[in-house]
Amino acid sequence: MSNIQFGKVSTSEDVNEIGKNGAFVRQQNRFTTPFGDGEGELPVEAGRYRLIWTPLCPWATRQVIAFKLLGLTDVISIGTVAPVRTENGWEFSLDEGGVDPVLGIRFLPEIYAATDPEYTGRATVPTIVDVKTKKVVNNDYHRLTNYWETVWKPFHKKGAPDLYPENLRSEIDALNEVIFHEINNGVYKAGFAKTQESYEENFHLVFNRLDRLEEHLSKNRFLFGDYITDSDIRLYVTLARFDTAYYFAFRLNQKRIRDYDNLWNYAKELYSIPAFKEATDFDAIKRGYILGDHGHNPYGILPIGPDNSVWNEPNNRSEKFGPIKFNY
């Protein structure tokens, strides 16, 4: 496939996100207008927006988990790009005919260039598009789940869990920052490092935090006690990709998640919940990281393992903490 120009949009992290010292520095989000009813905010309207995601991406997957838990899948439509990113950026899945049926585009950079001809960053997932204007309105993966959990509450299904309880928000935000820098993005900082020093620094950053989380989860069912919160969604998406992709492709091979007692059983319990399981596609994860440009795999060899049927095996969390509960 020949490289196509989409204005000034970049299609690789190597263009703007690798520093002179060989460290990976993730780009800042460009489209960050919040949802709400205030002046200049994005109006909260059913049928107005489309979420673009891929089951490869952890940031995008947590949006879909939140949608399923909260009942927003009929309120905001979802478009899917294929898990292996091309030299032209994210391409819409062949399951959708290779063209998004709502937006009428083949590659995600098309709509970024149409939204802002001067935009020089990457076209990222998740992306929220206003289907009325056919423009990108938000790609702020840091805050998106919080919007679904709060200002979109009028559209929540009956009995939707409170994933972002008001009395815990400052604590959740603080933990989410740690999870992002040391786990979610920590694996990328190790995997995309261009120097041994940067790789080793972030290798230890990831495993030191995993060790601390292992200890915390020995005494707590979830990150904030008895109930699932936004933080659990954010941690889960990295745990679900670790053994299948990061262990190999990002050289994070000190331990697998299944080698931790508490982290592994915690992850399996979350996977047993339909919203988490339905948003987790291990084949897409493997293909995206191993065959895509994340994997540095010039011959396109796809590993047979690991065996992910073990995610369906029983976990010991109910035995330790009792029946699973949601905070309503």
C-alpha positions, 0 to 999 in steps of 0.5 A: 500500500502506497503512502498517502498524504493527509495534509500534515497529519503524521502516521508514525510515532517516530516523527514527533514522539522520540526525543533526542535521548531515545525516550518515547514522549507521547504526543499531547491530545489536540482535541480536548473540548469537554462535554457538558452544558456550559458555554463552548462545551460539546453538547450531550446529545444522543445520536450526535457522536461516533466513537472510533476505536480498535480492539488493539488499543488500550485507551480505546478499549476502556471507552467501550468497556465504559459504554457497555457498563453504563449502557451508552452503546445505543446513544453513541455509535461505534466505528472500528478500525483494523488492529494492524495500523498501516503506513497510512494510519488507522484503516477501517475494518474490512468488517465494515467494508473497509470504509466507515459507513457513517463517515465515509472515510477509509483512513482515520487521518482523513477526518483529522486533516479535514478538521484541521489542515494544520494538524501535525500530530497522529490521528489517534484512537479513541476519536470522537467525531461529531456526525453532524459536522463530520469533524473530530471534536475530542481525542482526549483519552485521559478524560473521556471515560470521566465524561461518560461517567458524569455528564452523560449520566442522563443516558445511563441504563437503569442500574448502571454502576457509579464508576466515578463516585464523587467522594473518591474522584480526587483519589481516583484521579491521583491513582489514574495518573500513577497508572498512566505514567507507570503502567499504561504508558510505562509499557510503551516508554519501555517498548518504544525506547531507542536507547538501552538506558531509557528501556531499562529505566521504564522496564523497572518502572513498570515492574516496580509498580506491578509489585506494589499493585500485587501487594495492594490487591492482596488486601483489596478486591478492587483498587478502591475496595469492594467496588469497580471504579474507573481506575480498574478499567484503566489498569485492566486494559494493560493487564489484558495485553501484557502476556500476549503482547507487551511481554514479547513485543516490548521486551517486558519479560521479567514476569507475566501477569499470570505469574502474579497471584493477586493481579492475575486473579483480579484480572480474570475476575474483571474479564468474567464480567461481560463488558470487559470480556466482550471488549477484549479481543486477544487475537486483535491484540496479538496481531496489532502488536506483533504484526504492526509497527509496534512489533519490529517483525519484518517477516510477519511471523505471528506467534502461536501462543500464549494460550489465552483460554486460561482467562476463562478459568475460575478466579479466587476473588469471590472465595476471598472477598465474597460475591462481586458487587457494583456501587449503584 
